[in-house]
Amino acid sequence: MAVFEELDLPMPDGVCDAYLARPAGEGPHPPVLMIMDAIGLRPRLREMAERLADDGYVVLAPNVYYRTGRQPLLDPSLLAAERGEERHTAITGLLASLTPDRWRADGPAYLEHCRARDDVADDDVRVVGYCMGGGLALRLAAQCPGDVAAICGFHAGRLVTDGPDSPHHVLPDVEARIYFGFADEDPGMTSAQIERLRLAAEEADCDYEGEIYAGVRHGFTMSDLPAYDERATARHWEALLQVFDEA
């Protein structure tokens, strides 16, 4: 059974509250950075970190909104299906607090916190991101190519935009293995955008795989959201562990 604790991490602009889950054995164990979805740290993220720890990884899940405050920052009642519009408004405000410049400062610090632990093996970090975390994982892998072994992203959105700062533009700098599991009913990552990402990864000669999960919506791994899909979540665990075990 996984061992769980809550930590406070020193960061460039303050203190970040975080979850840590690790195997019960002494280790060392390979490190994983889990990047939360836009909703934030909550019981579901704890469950997911513990599940990954049960498979032999030390998992750090930081509150990437730490400048705004400690988790929870979103009222749990907003997760109900009928409050989707209010939830979207609240999340939009939180997302605005994490600028690209702030992530460039924070991401390497999270990697350092992962690798500095005594119970962690001398391995490059595996990174998994959900929702917005997929794009953050991709940017981090490009910024720190020598420190990230693999990244996985699930129901990640806005990986391809028409803007100059679109995440897909960093692909030439990524050395890690990349896997994305896409919801096929996600307006934030359409089939055309998924194809553009694949072509960009091919042009950049990345070790890339994109899988489309049929019949599911954005947020399908989150059991506390209306979009949760048990079958797709089971497939997500299979894919995630395969990529991380082979990294």
C-alpha positions as CSV (number, residue, x, y, z in Angstrom):
1,M,0.0,0.0,0.0
2,A,1.3,3.5,-0.9
3,V,2.5,5.9,1.7
4,F,0.9,9.3,1.4
5,E,1.9,12.7,2.8
6,E,1.4,16.4,2.2
7,L,4.4,18.6,1.7
8,D,5.4,22.3,1.5
9,L,8.0,22.9,-1.2
10,P,10.2,26.0,-1.4
11,M,9.6,27.6,-4.8
12,P,10.8,30.7,-6.7
13,D,7.8,32.8,-5.5
14,G,6.8,31.3,-2.2
15,V,5.8,27.9,-0.8
16,C,3.9,25.3,-2.8
17,D,1.6,22.7,-1.1
18,A,1.9,19.3,-2.7
19,Y,1.0,15.7,-2.5
20,L,3.6,12.9,-2.3
21,A,2.8,9.2,-2.7
22,R,5.5,6.6,-2.5
23,P,5.8,2.8,-2.3
24,A,6.0,1.3,1.2
25,G,9.4,-0.2,0.5
26,E,12.7,1.7,1.1
27,G,13.5,2.0,-2.6
28,P,15.1,3.6,-4.4
29,H,12.1,4.1,-6.8
30,P,11.9,6.0,-10.1
31,P,10.5,9.6,-9.8
32,V,7.2,10.9,-11.3
33,L,6.0,14.4,-11.5
34,M,2.2,14.5,-11.7
35,I,0.8,17.8,-13.1
36,M,-2.7,18.4,-12.0
37,D,-5.7,19.3,-14.1
38,A,-7.1,22.8,-14.1
39,I,-9.3,22.0,-11.1
40,G,-6.4,21.3,-8.8
41,L,-5.4,19.0,-6.0
42,R,-8.2,17.1,-4.4
43,P,-9.1,13.5,-3.3
44,R,-9.2,12.2,-6.9
45,L,-5.6,13.4,-7.5
46,R,-4.5,11.7,-4.3
47,E,-6.1,8.5,-5.5
48,M,-4.3,8.7,-8.8
49,A,-0.9,9.5,-7.1
50,E,-1.4,6.5,-4.7
51,R,-2.3,4.2,-7.6
52,L,0.9,5.1,-9.4
53,A,2.9,4.7,-6.2
54,D,1.5,1.2,-5.8
55,D,3.1,0.4,-9.1
56,G,6.5,1.4,-7.8
57,Y,7.0,5.1,-8.4
58,V,7.6,8.1,-6.1
59,V,4.9,10.6,-7.2
60,L,5.1,14.3,-6.5
61,A,1.9,16.3,-7.4
62,P,2.3,20.0,-6.7
63,N,-0.2,22.8,-6.6
64,V,0.9,24.7,-9.6
65,Y,-1.5,27.5,-8.6
66,Y,0.5,28.1,-5.4
67,R,0.9,31.8,-6.0
68,T,-2.9,32.1,-5.8
69,G,-3.2,30.1,-2.6
70,R,-3.3,26.7,-1.0
71,Q,-5.6,24.0,-2.3
72,P,-8.5,23.5,-2.6
73,L,-9.0,26.7,-4.6
74,L,-12.2,25.5,-6.3
75,D,-15.4,24.9,-4.3
76,P,-16.0,21.1,-4.6
77,S,-19.7,21.8,-5.3
78,L,-18.7,23.3,-8.6
79,L,-17.8,19.8,-9.9
80,A,-21.5,18.9,-10.3
81,A,-22.7,18.6,-13.8
82,E,-25.3,21.4,-13.5
83,R,-22.6,23.9,-12.5
84,G,-20.4,23.6,-15.5
85,E,-20.6,27.2,-16.5
86,E,-19.7,28.4,-13.0
87,R,-16.9,25.9,-12.9
88,H,-15.5,27.1,-16.2
89,T,-15.5,30.7,-15.0
90,A,-13.6,29.9,-11.8
91,I,-11.1,27.8,-13.7
92,T,-10.4,30.5,-16.2
93,G,-9.3,32.8,-13.4
94,L,-7.0,30.2,-11.9
95,L,-5.4,29.5,-15.3
96,A,-4.6,33.1,-15.8
97,S,-2.3,32.9,-12.7
98,L,0.1,30.5,-14.3
99,T,1.8,32.4,-17.1
100,P,4.4,30.8,-19.4
101,D,7.2,32.8,-17.6
102,R,6.1,31.5,-14.2
103,W,6.0,27.9,-15.5
104,R,9.5,28.3,-16.9
105,A,10.6,29.1,-13.4
106,D,8.5,26.5,-11.6
107,G,8.9,23.4,-13.8
108,P,12.6,22.9,-13.3
109,A,12.2,23.4,-9.5
110,Y,9.6,20.6,-9.4
111,L,12.0,18.3,-11.2
112,E,14.6,19.1,-8.7
113,H,12.3,18.4,-5.8
114,C,11.5,15.0,-7.4
115,R,15.1,14.1,-7.8
116,A,16.4,15.4,-4.5
117,R,14.7,12.7,-2.3
118,D,16.7,9.9,-0.7
119,D,14.1,7.3,-1.8
120,V,14.3,8.2,-5.5
121,A,16.5,6.3,-8.0
122,D,19.0,8.2,-10.1
123,D,16.7,8.2,-13.0
124,D,15.3,10.9,-15.3
125,V,11.9,12.0,-14.2
126,R,8.7,10.7,-15.8
127,V,6.0,13.3,-16.2
128,V,2.3,12.9,-16.5
129,G,-0.2,15.8,-17.0
130,Y,-3.9,15.9,-17.1
131,C,-5.9,18.6,-18.9
132,M,-3.7,21.7,-18.9
133,G,-1.0,19.5,-17.4
134,G,-0.4,17.9,-20.8
135,G,0.8,21.2,-22.3
136,L,2.9,22.0,-19.2
137,A,4.5,18.6,-19.4
138,L,5.4,19.2,-23.0
139,R,6.9,22.6,-22.3
140,L,8.9,21.2,-19.4
141,A,10.3,18.4,-21.5
142,A,11.5,20.9,-24.1
143,Q,13.0,23.2,-21.4
144,C,14.8,20.4,-19.6
145,P,15.5,17.7,-22.2
146,G,18.2,16.0,-20.2
147,D,16.1,15.6,-17.1
148,V,12.8,14.1,-18.5
149,A,12.6,10.5,-19.6
150,A,9.0,10.4,-20.8
151,I,5.8,12.5,-20.7
152,C,2.2,11.3,-20.9
153,G,-0.8,13.6,-21.3
154,F,-4.4,12.7,-21.0
155,H,-7.4,14.8,-22.3
156,A,-4.9,17.6,-22.9
157,G,-6.3,20.6,-24.6
158,R,-4.9,23.5,-26.6
159,L,-1.6,21.7,-27.6
160,V,-2.0,23.2,-31.1
161,T,-3.1,26.8,-31.6
162,D,-2.4,29.5,-34.2
163,G,-0.4,31.5,-31.7
164,P,3.4,31.9,-31.7
165,D,3.5,30.3,-28.2
166,S,1.5,27.2,-29.1
167,P,2.9,24.2,-27.2
168,H,3.5,22.2,-30.4
169,H,6.2,24.6,-31.4
170,V,8.5,23.2,-28.7
171,L,8.6,19.7,-30.1
172,P,12.0,20.1,-31.8
173,D,13.5,20.6,-28.3
174,V,11.9,17.5,-26.8
175,E,14.1,14.3,-26.3
176,A,11.7,12.4,-24.1
177,R,9.2,9.8,-25.3
178,I,5.8,11.4,-25.7
179,Y,2.4,9.8,-25.4
180,F,-0.9,11.6,-25.5
181,G,-4.3,10.0,-24.9
182,F,-7.0,12.3,-26.5
183,A,-10.7,12.4,-25.9
184,D,-12.4,12.3,-29.3
185,E,-15.2,14.6,-28.0
186,D,-12.9,17.4,-26.8
187,P,-13.5,20.9,-28.4
188,G,-10.1,22.0,-26.9
189,M,-8.3,19.4,-29.1
190,T,-10.1,18.6,-32.3
191,S,-9.2,15.9,-34.8
192,A,-7.6,18.5,-37.0
193,Q,-5.5,19.7,-34.1
194,I,-4.5,16.2,-33.2
195,E,-3.4,15.6,-36.8
196,R,-1.4,18.8,-36.8
197,L,0.4,17.7,-33.6
198,R,1.2,14.4,-35.1
199,L,2.7,16.0,-38.2
200,A,4.7,18.4,-36.1
201,A,6.1,15.6,-34.0
202,E,7.0,13.7,-37.1
203,E,8.8,16.7,-38.6
204,A,10.7,17.2,-35.3
205,D,11.6,13.5,-35.3
206,C,10.1,12.9,-31.9
207,D,9.4,9.6,-30.3
208,Y,5.6,10.3,-30.3
209,E,2.4,8.4,-30.0
210,G,-1.1,9.8,-30.0
211,E,-4.1,7.7,-29.2
212,I,-7.7,8.8,-29.6
213,Y,-10.1,7.4,-26.9
214,A,-13.4,6.9,-28.7
215,G,-16.7,8.1,-27.2
216,V,-15.3,10.1,-24.3
217,R,-15.1,13.7,-23.3
218,H,-12.6,16.0,-21.9
219,G,-11.8,15.0,-18.3
220,F,-12.5,11.3,-18.7
221,T,-10.0,10.1,-16.1
222,M,-11.5,12.2,-13.3
223,S,-14.0,10.2,-11.3
224,D,-15.4,13.4,-9.7
225,L,-16.4,14.9,-13.0
226,P,-19.4,14.3,-15.2
227,A,-17.1,13.2,-18.1
228,Y,-15.6,10.3,-16.2
229,D,-15.3,7.1,-18.2
230,E,-14.3,3.9,-16.4
231,R,-13.2,2.0,-19.6
232,A,-11.1,4.9,-20.9
233,T,-9.5,5.4,-17.5
234,A,-8.5,1.7,-17.4
235,R,-6.9,2.1,-20.8
236,H,-5.1,5.3,-19.6
237,W,-3.5,3.3,-16.7
238,E,-2.3,0.6,-19.2
239,A,-0.8,3.2,-21.5
240,L,0.8,5.3,-18.8
241,L,2.5,2.3,-17.1
242,Q,3.7,0.9,-20.3
243,V,5.4,4.2,-21.3
244,F,6.8,4.8,-17.8
245,D,8.1,1.2,-17.3
246,E,9.9,1.4,-20.6
247,A,11.4,4.8,-20.1
